[in-house]
């Protein structure tokens, strides 16, 4: 196949070779390494070269594979949603309002990054998507703005001599004596996953937030979330392509003309040829799409009809999709967004398992980053005298992340009502599950009641069900 492609299109052959090289680069590392009894170091499979190749593979799939693009977007839309909400939690209500107003004005109503394009809600959405696709992403805190740093911009400078008091692992400096994180090398991407030695900067750890989800304490970089699914994604795509080619071939039917006697008339050619061929020897009889084949006298031919795809196509595809979505903890119905035949109980259990992972990402990834940005922004406002306060609890706050609607609003609401009667839940927990703040809800309800009382409107008491 490669030889034919090279003859017909040298450009396509070059692309095929480069694409295959990206997969071969990890052949003996992360996904296809031989099993041994030795554990090795945490970063052995995430060296500059291997991590670079893994990142390129997952980026290519994120661009060109609708399944992978859809999975990553689904996770971002559910975990981040349209953004996060921050509520100041000082003991001064007026100060809380001022802090939240300053955050809204500085971070949401204007760009907050160095490019001058994204507010904070958009910035965190891009950051989370990059973190899941590439394995890690970073933010540099400048004097006034945030600078997004993609994974390939963090790396060891190519050709740099070894440091005396610290080790540089995948672009991150650690103390040789204590192992403590010291800082980051950030610059322009170079070959093999390194960065250019003539174009980089060193940033102390306190000015950088590195977003990744390690699996070991000694791990310094994160791997793309779909790394373990690469083989299954390739297998599924190859299988679908093979079935598609088989279906196309099967759709192009053939006609066999058998000749049982030697003394038979020539093929019908509408009287324009006594041989059935034109002056160039081409058959005048045509069948589109397909072909007409003539057998020798005494020969017959029969075709074998096949139904494509086979009966096992759908079960195989669905099983492979479960393997692909497993690293994301997504059930099959959310991977395919096909709820045909799903019961309320099945859908609820599936959502609950997915929401456990979504909440974990919010708690261990989103909230720490947002809290760090909140403290940084308030400190900048204090330093520049834009915010004046003597309250030592000014940094107290709460991050409220995106929550998800009920599977069946009526049934879930009735279940909450029953649990409230049984004393097995609270209104605060119900509000938190919906992404609402209990204090805000109660205050708003009190304001509405006061307003209705002023207008002379009374609440209508509805009879209980069953009476």
URWOZI-V858835 format. One record per residue. N is the residue number from 1. RES is the residue in one small letter. PHI is phi in radians with two decimals (999 if undefined). Layout:
N,RES,PHI + N,RES,PHI
//
This chain:
1,x,999 + 2,x,-1.07 + 3,x,-1.14 + 4,x,-1.15 + 5,x,-1.10 + 6,x,-1.12 + 7,x,-1.28 + 8,x,-1.33 + 9,x,-2.61 + 10,x,-1.01 + 11,x,-1.14 + 12,x,-1.15 + 13,x,-1.12 + 14,x,-1.12 + 15,x,-1.14 + 16,x,-1.11 + 17,x,-1.16 + 18,x,-1.15 + 19,x,-1.16 + 20,x,-1.20 + 21,x,-1.09 + 22,x,-1.10 + 23,x,-1.34 + 24,x,-1.14 + 25,x,-1.12 + 26,x,-1.89 + 27,x,-1.06 + 28,x,-1.92 + 29,x,-2.11 + 30,x,-1.30 + 31,x,-1.79 + 32,x,-2.19 + 33,x,-1.22 + 34,x,-1.28 + 35,x,-1.33 + 36,x,-2.38 + 37,x,-1.56 + 38,x,-1.70 + 39,x,-1.40 + 40,x,1.38 + 41,x,-1.46 + 42,x,-1.13 + 43,x,-1.70 + 44,x,-1.09 + 45,x,-1.53 + 46,x,-2.16 + 47,x,-1.21 + 48,x,-0.93 + 49,x,-1.18 + 50,x,-1.17 + 51,x,-1.12 + 52,x,-1.07 + 53,x,-1.17 + 54,x,-1.03 + 55,x,-1.12 + 56,x,-1.14 + 57,x,-1.09 + 58,x,-1.20 + 59,x,-1.18 + 60,x,-1.11 + 61,x,-1.15 + 62,x,-1.14 + 63,x,-1.47 + 64,x,-1.92 + 65,x,-1.88 + 66,x,-1.09 + 67,x,-1.12 + 68,x,-1.18 + 69,x,-1.05 + 70,x,-1.15 + 71,x,-1.12 + 72,x,-1.17 + 73,x,-1.19 + 74,x,-1.04 + 75,x,-1.17 + 76,x,-1.12 + 77,x,-1.14 + 78,x,-1.51 + 79,x,-1.36 + 80,x,-1.62 + 81,x,1.12 + 82,x,-1.55 + 83,x,2.43 + 84,x,-2.08 + 85,x,-2.05 + 86,x,-2.01 + 87,x,-2.10 + 88,x,-1.19 + 89,x,-2.23 + 90,x,-1.36 + 91,x,-1.52 + 92,x,-1.87 + 93,x,-1.11 + 94,x,-1.16 + 95,x,-1.14 + 96,x,-1.02 + 97,x,-1.12 + 98,x,-1.15 + 99,x,-1.14 + 100,x,-1.18 + 101,x,-1.16 + 102,x,-1.13 + 103,x,-1.09 + 104,x,-1.10 + 105,x,-1.26 + 106,x,-1.47 + 107,x,-1.97 + 108,x,-1.94 + 109,x,-1.58 + 110,x,-2.60 + 111,x,-1.08 + 112,x,-2.04 + 113,x,-1.90 + 114,x,-1.18 + 115,x,-1.37 + 116,x,1.27 + 117,x,-2.07 + 118,x,-2.11 + 119,x,-1.41 + 120,x,-1.19 + 121,x,-1.09 + 122,x,-1.22 + 123,x,-1.08 + 124,x,-1.22 + 125,x,-1.14 + 126,x,-1.13 + 127,x,-1.11 + 128,x,-1.17 + 129,x,-1.07 + 130,x,-1.14 + 131,x,-1.09 + 132,x,-1.30 + 133,x,-1.34 + 134,x,-1.66 + 135,x,1.83 + 136,x,-2.83 + 137,x,-2.75 + 138,x,-2.33 + 139,x,-2.29 + 140,x,-1.74 + 141,x,-1.58 + 142,x,-1.49 + 143,x,-1.09 + 144,x,-2.25 + 145,x,-2.25 + 146,x,-1.69 + 147,x,-2.08 + 148,x,-1.34 + 149,x,-2.12 + 150,x,-1.37 + 151,x,-0.98 + 152,x,-1.27 + 153,x,-1.50 + 154,x,-1.75 + 155,x,-3.00 + 156,x,-1.35 + 157,x,-1.03 + 158,x,-1.19 + 159,x,1.56 + 160,x,-1.32 + 161,x,-1.18 + 162,x,-1.18 + 163,x,-1.30 + 164,x,-1.53 + 165,x,-1.91 + 166,x,-2.60 + 167,x,-1.83 + 168,x,-1.93 + 169,x,-2.03 + 170,x,0.96 + 171,x,1.49 + 172,x,-2.10 + 173,x,-1.63 + 174,x,-2.21 + 175,x,-1.13 + 176,x,-1.20 + 177,x,-1.46 + 178,x,-1.93 + 179,x,1.37 + 180,x,-1.24 + 181,x,-1.17 + 182,x,-1.89 + 183,x,3.12 + 184,x,-2.28 + 185,x,-1.73 + 186,x,-2.22 + 187,x,-2.93 + 188,x,-1.47 + 189,x,-1.11 + 190,x,-2.06 + 191,x,-1.27 + 192,x,1.07 + 193,x,1.56 + 194,x,-1.58 + 195,x,-2.05 + 196,x,-1.22 + 197,x,-1.25 + 198,x,-1.56 + 199,x,-2.56 + 200,x,-2.65 + 201,x,-2.33 + 202,x,-1.81 + 203,x,-2.06 + 204,x,-1.06 + 205,x,-1.04 + 206,x,-1.20 + 207,x,-1.74 + 208,x,-2.26 + 209,x,-1.92 + 210,x,-1.73 + 211,x,-1.68 + 212,x,-2.78 + 213,x,-2.13 + 214,x,-1.27 + 215,x,-1.85 + 216,x,-2.40 + 217,x,-1.10 + 218,x,-1.53 + 219,x,-1.30 + 220,x,-1.78 + 221,x,-2.27 + 222,x,-1.73 + 223,x,-1.86 + 224,x,-0.94 + 225,x,-1.11 + 226,x,-1.68 + 227,x,-1.00 + 228,x,-1.23 + 229,x,-1.74 + 230,x,-1.01 + 231,x,-1.09 + 232,x,-1.20 + 233,x,-1.13 + 234,x,-1.09 + 235,x,-1.08 + 236,x,-1.12 + 237,x,-1.12 + 238,x,-1.11 + 239,x,-1.16 + 240,x,-1.13 + 241,x,-1.09 + 242,x,-1.11 + 243,x,-1.14 + 244,x,-1.15 + 245,x,-1.10 + 246,x,-1.10 + 247,x,-1.16 + 248,x,-1.15 + 249,x,-1.11 + 250,x,-1.17 + 251,x,-1.29 + 252,x,-1.53 + 253,x,-1.40 + 254,x,-2.12 + 255,x,-2.09 + 256,x,-1.80 + 257,x,-1.85 + 258,x,-1.61 + 259,x,-2.14 + 260,x,-1.54 + 261,x,-2.15 + 262,x,-1.36 + 263,x,-1.73 + 264,x,-2.21 + 265,x,-1.23 + 266,x,-1.24 + 267,x,-1.02 + 268,x,-1.10 + 269,x,-2.35 + 270,x,1.01 + 271,x,1.34 + 272,x,-1.70 + 273,x,-2.72 + 274,x,-1.57 + 275,x,-1.91 + 276,x,1.43 + 277,x,-2.27 + 278,x,-1.50 + 279,x,-1.16 + 280,x,-1.71 + 281,x,1.47 + 282,x,-1.56 + 283,x,-1.10 + 284,x,-1.49 + 285,x,-1.41 + 286,x,-2.30 + 287,x,-2.43 + 288,x,-2.17 + 289,x,-1.42 + 290,x,2.41 + 291,x,-2.71 + 292,x,-1.92 + 293,x,-2.10 + 294,x,-1.80 + 295,x,-1.62 + 296,x,-1.28 + 297,x,-0.93 + 298,x,1.58 + 299,x,-1.70 + 300,x,-2.28 + 301,x,-2.42 + 302,x,-2.41 + 303,x,-1.63 + 304,x,-1.88 + 305,x,-1.41 + 306,x,-2.29 + 307,x,-1.65 + 308,x,-2.07 + 309,x,-1.34 + 310,x,-1.31 + 311,x,-1.18 + 312,x,-1.57 + 313,x,-1.11 + 314,x,-1.07 + 315,x,-1.04 + 316,x,-1.17 + 317,x,-1.08 + 318,x,-1.14 + 319,x,-1.17 + 320,x,-1.15 + 321,x,-1.13 + 322,x,-1.13 + 323,x,-1.15 + 324,x,-1.15 + 325,x,-1.44 + 326,x,-1.10 + 327,x,-1.04 + 328,x,-1.54 + 329,x,1.02 + 330,x,-1.79 + 331,x,-1.25 + 332,x,-1.03 + 333,x,-1.16 + 334,x,-1.49 + 335,x,-1.15 + 336,x,-1.59 + 337,x,0.95 + 338,x,-1.98 + 339,x,-1.81 + 340,x,-1.11 + 341,x,1.46 + 342,x,-1.37 + 343,x,-1.59 + 344,x,-1.03 + 345,x,-1.14 + 346,x,-1.09 + 347,x,-1.13 + 348,x,-1.17 + 349,x,-1.10 + 350,x,-1.08 + 351,x,-1.13 + 352,x,-1.11 + 353,x,-1.16 + 354,x,-1.19 + 355,x,-1.17 + 356,x,-1.06 + 357,x,-1.25 + 358,x,-1.08 + 359,x,-1.17 + 360,x,-1.11 + 361,x,-1.10 + 362,x,-1.14 + 363,x,-1.33 + 364,x,-1.69 + 365,x,-2.05 + 366,x,-1.26 + 367,x,-1.09 + 368,x,-1.04 + 369,x,-1.19 + 370,x,-1.10 + 371,x,-1.10 + 372,x,-1.15 + 373,x,-1.16 + 374,x,-1.04 + 375,x,-1.15 + 376,x,-1.10 + 377,x,-1.17 + 378,x,-1.13 + 379,x,-1.14 + 380,x,-1.15 + 381,x,-1.16 + 382,x,-1.21 + 383,x,-1.13 + 384,x,-1.63 + 385,x,1.15 + 386,x,-1.37 + 387,x,-2.31 + 388,x,-2.09 + 389,x,-2.82 + 390,x,-1.91 + 391,x,-1.28 + 392,x,-1.39 + 393,x,-1.88 + 394,x,-1.11 + 395,x,-1.48 + 396,x,-1.17 + 397,x,-2.81 + 398,x,-2.40 + 399,x,-1.75 + 400,x,-1.91 + 401,x,-1.64 + 402,x,-1.08 + 403,x,-2.15 + 404,x,-2.17 + 405,x,-1.23 + 406,x,-1.11 + 407,x,-1.15 + 408,x,-2.23 + 409,x,-0.96 + 410,x,-1.16 + 411,x,-1.16 + 412,x,-1.17 + 413,x,-1.13 + 414,x,-1.12 + 415,x,-1.16 + 416,x,-1.10 + 417,x,-1.07 + 418,x,-1.18 + 419,x,-1.18 + 420,x,-1.11 + 421,x,-1.16 + 422,x,-1.40 + 423,x,1.30 + 424,x,-1.80 + 425,x,-2.68 + 426,x,-2.29 + 427,x,-1.14 + 428,x,-1.11 + 429,x,-1.17 + 430,x,-1.12 + 431,x,-1.11 + 432,x,-1.09 + 433,x,-1.14 + 434,x,-1.69 + 435,x,1.35 + 436,x,-1.95 + 437,x,-1.69 + 438,x,-1.07 + 439,x,-1.09 + 440,x,-1.12 + 441,x,-1.13 + 442,x,-1.15 + 443,x,-1.12 + 444,x,-1.17 + 445,x,-1.12 + 446,x,-1.11 + 447,x,-1.11 + 448,x,-1.14 + 449,x,-1.12 + 450,x,-1.10 + 451,x,-1.15 + 452,x,-1.16 + 453,x,-1.12 + 454,x,-1.10 + 455,x,-1.49 + 456,x,1.35 + 457,x,-1.63 + 458,x,-1.95 + 459,x,-1.27 + 460,x,-1.47 + 461,x,-1.51 + 462,x,-1.52 + 463,x,-1.13 + 464,x,-1.19 + 465,x,-1.08 + 466,x,1.62 + 467,x,-1.99
//
